[in-house]
Amino acid sequence: MPVTVMSDVNIGAVLTRVSEANFRFGFEHQFTQIQDTTVKRINSEIDKVIRNDDTPRRLAALEREYGTLEKNKALIDDFSFDLRANQGRLSDMQTKVTDAIAAFSSVDDDTNLTADEIIDLNAKRDELILDTSALISSVHPDISTPFVIRDIKNMYETLKAMSPVEGVVDASGAPATNGNRQILDDLTTLSGLLDTAYNVTTTTSENATDITLSISSSMAEKFSDMTQLSNVELTRRENEIEDIKSKYGNILRVISLSFEARINYLEQTNKALQGWEVQPGSVMNLFA
């Protein structure tokens, strides 16, 4: 067995290989520590980005505002529905009370009620009683309106008590012979109340419609703001987080490339210290 002679050993090459091995082991250990520290730093900075992001607070505020508008719209929509229902009913009642008053003068110009006139009058009276009962006493907390519907409803018992009789219709202001004059006066009063109620209800309905459109517009704006905030701010936050990851990823790549350059240098140095390697069959073997 051949004995290795110290003069045959390239001390420089051996030391270079040992240095290379030690460097590789030390780097891998240190690089693992750097990686762990970098991950902690990345997580810390991402947490900071999330903590400093006020998007959730701004979204919550917009959602509360949207919810308030939604409730207000529901209230005004219900109120508008009631107004439109009353508006149509009041219009019909205006026609019926006009017909009821006309029944007094269909034959004899308000001076006398005949049996046929009473039939027509009672039919209109019964319809007015049903319509008065069906009117909706709707109110809105933020819209002030005269109590026109209440005033008409207060005529309900008066309408039910109307009991016209055949005979004279007293002149206005004359001593009462029967209740016919009072019925005519009450119907005339009801006619005036209906005209007022119809005009007020129509105006209020138009105002309510304008309010509904305004609230709907505000809701659309809030929804657009929420959508834009969610999309824009989410993208911004994601980009910021990606920038953090990219920054530390580049740092790790630089460290890794430095290691590879150092290892490559040691390998080249080791080859240089070992000298040339003559390939089998080369003419240089003649001088070996």
Secondary structure, DSSP 8 states (H G I E B T S, - for coil): -----GGGS-HHHHHHHHHHHHHHHHHHHHHHHHHHHHHHHHHHHHHHHHHH--HHHHHHHHHHHHHHHHHHHHHHHHHHHHHHHHHHHHHHHHHHHHHHHHHTTTTTTTSEE-HHHHHHHHHHHHHHHHHHHH-----BTTB----HHHHHHTTHHHHHH----SEE---TTS--SSSHHHHHHHHHHHHHHHHHHHHHHHHHHHHHHHHHHHHHHHHHHHHHHHHHHHHHHHHHHHHHHHHHHHHHHHHHHHHHHHHHHHHHHHHHHHHHHH-----TT-GGGGG-
